[in-house]
Amino acid sequence: MASMGLQGGTARCYDWWMDYLKCLDESKAPMMNMRKDECKIFLEDYNECLHRQKQRTRDHVVERQRRREEGASVGASAEY
C-alpha cells in the first residue's frame, strides 16, 4: 500500500501526494496536461519530501560556508 510507512502508520510523504491528487481532482482545467501545470507546485513539494534534494543542497551550502569561516578564523589567529 502506498499510504503505509515502513513501521506501519502513514508514509512520510503521503499527505503531500494526497494534496497533489486533490489539486488534480478539483482543477477546472479541461485537459490533464493543463491540470498538471496548475498543480505543479504540489508535485514539487511531494518530490522534495521524497528525495530532499533542496534540503541537501542547503545543507551543503551551509557546511561549505562554515568551513570557509573556520578556515578564515584559523588563518587570522595564526597571524597573531
C-alpha positions in Angstrom: 0.0 0.0 0.0 1.3 3.4 -0.9 0.0 5.1 2.2 1.7 2.7 4.6 5.1 3.6 6.2 7.8 1.0 6.9 6.8 0.8 10.5 3.1 1.0 9.9 1.2 4.2 10.1 1.1 6.8 7.3 4.0 7.1 4.9 6.2 10.2 5.3 5.1 11.9 2.1 1.5 10.6 1.9 -0.1 14.0 2.8 1.8 15.8 0.0 0.7 13.1 -2.5 -2.9 13.5 -1.4 -2.6 17.3 -1.8 -1.4 16.8 -5.3 -4.2 14.4 -6.2 -6.8 16.7 -4.6 -5.5 19.6 -6.7 -5.8 17.5 -9.9 -9.3 16.5 -8.9 -10.5 20.0 -8.1 -8.9 21.6 -11.1 -11.3 23.2 -13.6 -8.8 22.8 -16.5 -10.3 20.7 -19.3 -7.2 18.7 -20.1 -4.9 16.7 -17.9 -1.8 18.5 -19.1 -3.3 21.8 -18.0 -4.2 20.3 -14.7 -0.7 19.0 -14.2 0.7 22.5 -14.9 -1.8 24.0 -12.4 -0.7 21.6 -9.7 3.0 21.6 -10.4 3.8 23.2 -7.0 2.1 20.3 -5.2 4.1 17.7 -7.1 7.3 19.6 -6.4 6.5 19.5 -2.7 5.9 15.8 -2.9 9.2 15.2 -4.7 11.1 17.3 -2.2 9.6 15.2 0.6 10.6 12.0 -1.2 14.2 13.0 -2.3 15.0 16.0 -0.1 17.3 17.4 -2.8 16.7 21.1 -1.9 17.4 20.3 1.8 20.7 18.5 0.9 21.7 21.4 -1.3 21.1 23.9 1.5 23.0 21.7 4.0 26.0 21.6 1.6 26.0 25.4 1.2 25.8 25.9 5.0 28.6 23.4 5.6 30.8 25.0 2.9 30.3 28.4 4.4 31.0 27.1 7.9 34.3 25.6 6.7 35.3 28.8 5.0 34.6 30.8 8.1 36.6 28.3 10.2 39.5 28.5 7.8 39.5 32.2 7.8 39.4 32.4 11.6 42.2 29.8 11.9 44.3 31.8 9.4 43.6 35.1 11.2 44.5 33.7 14.6 47.8 32.2 13.3 48.9 35.7 12.3 48.9 37.0 15.8 
